Amino acid sequence: MNLESEATGQAQRAILVAAVTVRRGKAGGEDNLFTPEESLAELARLAETAGLVPVRTVIQQRPAPHAAHFVGSGKAAELSELGRELGCGLLICDDELTGAQLRNLEEATELEVLDRSQLILHIFAGRARSREGKLQVELAQLLYRLPRLTGRGVAMSRLGGGIGTRGPGESKLETDRRTIRTRISELNDEIGELRQHRALHRDSRRRAALAVVALVGYTNAGKSTLLNRLTGSDVLAEDRLFVTLDPTTRSVDLPNGGQALLTDTVGFIHKLPHMLVAAFRATLEEAAEADLLCHVIDASHPRALEQAAVVQRVLESIGAGARPSLAVLSKADLVPDAELPRLAHSFPGAVTVSGATGQGIDHLLTAIEYELRSRREDFVATIPYARADLLSMLHAHGRVESEDYGAAGVTVRATIDRPLAAKIRSELERGGRA
C-alpha cells in the first residue's frame, strides 16, 4: 500500500465508510459494543497511525452489507463524486471485504479501496522489528490475500522469485495460489521452530521458579508505560496504536523480596483480523501460559468497558480466558477523581494506577504478589512411575523444585495452581496411592 500520492508525494487523503446493519430499526456494530461513529473514530486513528489523512466519514445503513459493493451502488456513485470534490484517492471501509467487494468498489468509485483488516496488517508490517514479528506479519498478510486472489494478477515481488514454477496447463492465478500456499507452509514451519524455542524459555522460567505476569489489554491502554514504571525499563511507549508487537519480558522485584517476570504483549482492538490472531498465536501464547494476567484498562477512555470486553473475547479465543486475572485501571492521572470509583465498581478488585506519575504502583506490586501466592500452593506427592503423565503435567503447569526417585515412584516438590493440585490428588487417590 502506497501511503503517498504519486503526484504530490504527500500522505494520501482518505474517506472512511461504514455499512451499518439495520434490523428492526436497530443499528449495530460488533455485537453493539461500539456505535458506528465510535468505530469510525477508531478507524480514523488507525488511518493516522498508517500515515494517512482521514478527511470525511460516511455511514450507510443497510439491511446487510451489499454483496457486490459493500455499500449500495448509489452510495458508491456518491463516494466517487465525494472523492473528486475532496481530492481523495483512497476509500477505507470499516469492515473486512471480500475480494469481489474490493474489486467492484474500486471500479465503481475509481478510488483505491482498503478494508479495516488491510489497514491493520499494514500497520503491523511497519511496526514489526524482530524476525518472529516479521514472519508472523507476512503470514497474516498471505492468509488475507489467498482467498482474495483474482485473475487480474497479483504482485508477488515480496515473496521472492523462484518459489514454485508454473506446471503444464496452470493459469497465472493457479500459480499464484500455489506460490502463496508454499510460502505459507514455509512460514508455518519457521514460526513453529520459534514457538518451540519460546516453549523452552517458558520451561526454563518454570525450573527457575519465576512466576510470569503478562500485561494484556486494548491497544494504547498504557501497557508499555506501566512496564517501564514497574521494571525501570525503557521500552518504547507512545500515544499511538500498536506500538508494541514483539513481547518484551523484564524482571520485577516484589514487595517481600521475591521476583517475577513481567511480559508486555501486543494490544488488541475492535474487529481484530482473525488471520492476525492465527498468525500471532505463537506470540499470544505468552499470555495463555502466564501465571497471572494483568488486564490493563485505559480508565480515561470513554469506552473503557467496551474495550475490556473486546480484550476478554480475544483472550478466550486464544485459550487464555480462564487464566487468573487482575484488572488494572491505568492513566488514572487523566481521570477526574469523581469518575474513578464509578469505573472501579465495574471491575471488582481492580487496582488504579498511573504509569506516567507512579500513582498506585506500590499497591499494584502488592496485589500482584498476593494474587500469585493466593492461587498457588506448595505441593508434595509421590508419583508412581506408571503415571508419568502426572509428572509431565506438573512440569508443564507448575514449578518443580525437586524430584527424588525411590522405589514407589518420584517424590515431587512443586508450586502449582490449587485446582491442578486437587486434580492430581484425585488422580492419585483413584489409583489407590494417595
Secondary structure, 3 states (H helix, E strand, C coil): CCCECCCCCCECEEEEEEEEEEECCEEECHHHCCCHHHHHHHHHHHHHHCCCEEEEEEEEEECCCECCCECCHHHHHHHHHHHHHHCCCEEEECCCCCHHHHHHHHHHHCCEEEEHHHHHHHHHHHHCCCHHHHHHHHHHHHHHHHHHCCCCCCCCHHHCCCCCCCCCCCCHHHHHHHHHHHHHHHHHHHHHHHHHHHHHHHHHHHHCCCEEEEEEEECCCCHHHHHHHHHCCCCCCCCCCCCCCCCEEEEEECCCCCEEEEEECCCECCCCCHHHHHHCHHHHHHHHCCCEEEEEEECCCCCHHHHHHHHHHHHHHCCCCCCCEEEEEECHHHCCCCCHHHHHHCCCCCEECCCCCCCCHHHHHHHHHHHHHHCEEEEEEEECHHHHHHHHHHHHHCEEEEEEECCCCEEEEEEEEHHHHHHHHHHHHHCCCC
